[in-house]
Amino acid sequence: MEYLEGYEAYLVTEKKASSNTLSSYLRDVNQFVRWLEGEGLSPEQAAQPDVESYTKHLSSKGKSVATVTRSLASLKSFYTYMLGAGHVALNPARGIAPAKVERKLPQILTSKEVELFLEQPDPADAKGCRDKAMLELLYATGIRVSELISLDLAHLNLSAGFIRCPGRGKERIIPLYQTAVRALGDYVEHVRPQMVERPDTSALFVNMSGERMSRQGFWKIIKHYQEKAGIQKDITPHTLRHSFAAHLLENGADLRSIQEMLGHADISSTQIYAQLVNQKLKDVYNKAHPRA
């Protein structure tokens, strides 16, 4: 359909959408168009009650509130494009309020669990040395996995003890603690030169084939060391990011500084960690206070 192609071009050129946003918005709109076809309607004919029916249909299929909310955002964006292109006179998704999303508190590791987890890679062999450098860097900086695997050698400044993280919108400078500097130094000096396929490879972290590490490859590394450590909590690549933020907050860092290091555009995203720490204090109080 030509308007779907037009919408894709609009997301790329006008909205500068990331590849993740692009794929999820297009997927949501395609699903909606297929549902409309089943109702005997085209996107131009859809009215507000149709969009409401569709969101109810998604909920009845067991879709989470977050998924329904994102689908609604995709449809609002799609119809903003349709309106601008003159295909429709009104935006039928406008004015429909998404259901309130109950934010779940992220799972974090205790400081002892982090230590146990980071001790698992064996730096004596090449793979272990690389893995230790990756995990130490992740816990040292709290960067996203997409940012970790996108890092180039040039983003690392070991002598000054920081990384430059390109991130979303603006570059962040994040300090590194000494253990992370040492782990990265060992990897960069002794292991990476043997691993890279071509000497001019810019990627900081590479897989055993000498190419840039992928998300899937890193996911497997995390799962391997979780099993090795015998930690029962489900550790994902994001768990170290959450743990980094919560541990900094517990030890007296202010929310603004943590927001800057995490690269959150809005401080409300960072405030979730304050809830986590308050919940922990409450648990400690209830266990320890004689009258609790």
N, C-alpha and C positions, 0 to 999 in steps of 0.2 A: 504494500500500500504506500502510495507516494507520500501521504502525510506522516507516516511513521519514519520514512527516510528523512523527510523535512525536519521532523522533531529531533531525530538523532543529530542532524547537522546543527540545529539550534542549540542543543545541549553542549556540543563540542565547541562551536565558534562563539556563541553569545554567552553561555553560562560557564564556559571553561570547566566543565564537569570532569571530575577524576574518573579513571577507568572503572572503579568500583561503583560510583554513583551512576555512571552511564549504563553499566550492565544491569543494575538492579532496577533503575527507572524504566528501561526498555522492557525488561522482563515483566514488571508490574503492568505496564500499559498493554503489552501483548496479551497477557492473561485477561485483562478487562475487555479487550476487543473480542477475544474468543467467547467470553461470557455473553457479551452483547449479541454476538451472532446467534448464539443459542436462544436468545430472547427475541430474535428477529429484528434487531436494531443495528444501526451503524453508529459510529462515534459522533457523527454530526447530529443524529436524532436524539441522543441520550439527554435526558433532563435530570434535574436534581433528585427526584424520587428513584430514578434508575441507579444513580451512584450510591444512594442510601441503601437500596436493595442489595447492591453488589457488596457493600461493606458487611451487611448482615449475613450474606451468603458466605463470605470469607470466615466470619466468626463461627457460623454453624458448621463449617468444615474443620473446626478446631484450630484455626490460625491464631497465633498469639496476638495480644493487644498491640505489641510493638510492630508486628508484621502488617496488621490492618492499618495502623497509623502511617507506616511508611508507604503503603499502597495508596493511601489517600493523598499523601504529599506528592507522589508520582503523578496521580491523576490531575491534581491542581496545577502542577507544572506543565503537564501535557496540554491541558485546556487553556492555559495562559498562552502557549505557543499557537494553538488552534484559533484563539481569539485574535491574536496579533496577525495571523496569516489570513484572516477573513473567512475561515471555514465554519465558524460558529458565531452567533450573536451574543451568547452568554456563556459564562463558565459554570457548568452544572455541578462542579465539585466545590465551588466557593460556598462558604457559609456552613459547610458540614464540619462539625467539631469532632476531632478524633477523640476516642475514649482516653481517659487518663491512664498513662503508663506508670505502673508501680515499679519504681527503680529498685532492682535487687542490689543488695550490698555485695560488692565483689568479694570473692574468696581470696584470702591472703595467707601467706606462710608466716610462722613465727620466726624470730631472728635465728633460733636454733635450727629450725627446718631449712632456712636459707643456707646456713653454714653447712649443714649436712649435704644439701643438694649441690652446692658449689664445690664440695670436696670430691664429688664422684668422678669427674673426668681425670684421667691419668696423664699429667703433662709430659711424662717420659716418652709417649709415642706421639706421632705427628697429629693424628686425629684428636687425641685427648687434649693436646696442647691448643689446637684450634678451638675445640669445644669449650675449654676452660676460658679462653679469651672472650668468646662470644657471650657466655653466661655471666662472667664477671662484668663485662661491658653493659649488658642489659640491666643487671641489678645496680650497677654504679650510676646509671644515667636515667633509667626509667623510660627509655625511648620505645617507640612502637616497633613491632617486628618488621613492618614494611620499611621503616626507617633504618633499622639495623642492617637488613640485607641490601639496602640501597647505598650504604656507606662506601665511599672510596678511600683508598689509602691516604689521599690528600686531605681528607677530613680529620685526620688524626694528628694531634700535636702532643706527643708523649713527653717531650722535654718540658713543656709548660703544664702538662697534666690536664688536658681537656680535649673534647671532640667538638667539631662544628657539625651540627645536625641540620641539613637543609629543610626538613619538615614541610608543613603546610603553610604556605604564605610567606613566612620569614625564617631566616636561619637562627638557630639557638646555639649558644655556647654553653656546654655543660661540663662541669669539672669531673675529674676521675680520682677515686681514692688510689692509694699506692699499690694495693694488691692487684687492682685492675690494670694499672700502668705496667706492672711487672709481667702479668699474664699476656698482655697485648704486645709488650716488647719482645718476649720470648717467641711468640707466634710470628710477628712481623720479621724478626731477624733470622730465626732458624728454620721455621716451618713453611711460611707462605711462599718463599722463593722456590722451594721444591714442589709445592702444590700447583702453582699457577701454570697454565699451559703455555701462555705467551708472556714474556717479560714485560710487555707494555700493558698487561691487564690492569685496569684501574680498580676493580672490585677489592674491597678490604677482605671480605670473607668468601672463600671459594669452596666448592665441594671437591670430592676426591677425583673428579674428572678435570679439575682446574678451572671450572666455570663458576660464575657468581652463584652463591648459595640461594636456594629457592625457599619459599614459605613452607612447602611440604617437607623439604629436606630438614629444615630447622625444627619443624613440628616433631619429626621422628627422633631427633636428638633429645628434645625435651622429654618425650615419653620414655626413651631408653634410660635416662638418668633418674627419672622418677621411680621407675621399677627397681633400678639398681640401689637407690637410696631407701626403698621400702616405705616411701611416704604415701599414706592412704589418701590424702587430699588429691583432687584432680588438678594437676598442674598444667596450665596452658601457657603459651608464650606471653600472654597478657598478665599471668599471675605475678611474674617478677616486677612488672610495671606497677601493678596495684600495691605489691609489698613494699617497693621502693618508696612510693608516696606515703603510705600509712606509717612506715617506720620513721621517715623524716619528720612527719607531723607529731608522732609520739615523742620524738626526741627534741621537740621545741622549734622546728622550722615553721615559718609562717606560710599561710595559704598562698599569698601572692607569689612568693619565690617558687613554691612547688608548682603553681599554675604555669609559671614561666618555663620551668624545666620540662614539664610534661607537654608544653605546647598547646594547652587548652585555650581556645579562643574566649570561652566564657567561664568565669570563676565558679558558676553553679556546677559545672562538671567536676571541679576540684573539691567542692564542698562535700561530696559523697564520702571522701576519706575522713572528714571530720566526724561524720555520722558513725563510721567504722570505729574510730578511736573512742568516741563517746560510748558506743555499745560495749567495747572492751572494758572501759572504766566501770560501766554499770555491772558487768559480769564479775569483775574483781571485787566491787563493793558488796554485791549480793553474797559472794562466797566468804568475804573476810569480815564484814561488819557483824558484831555479835547480835544486833537486834534486827538485821535485815532478813 
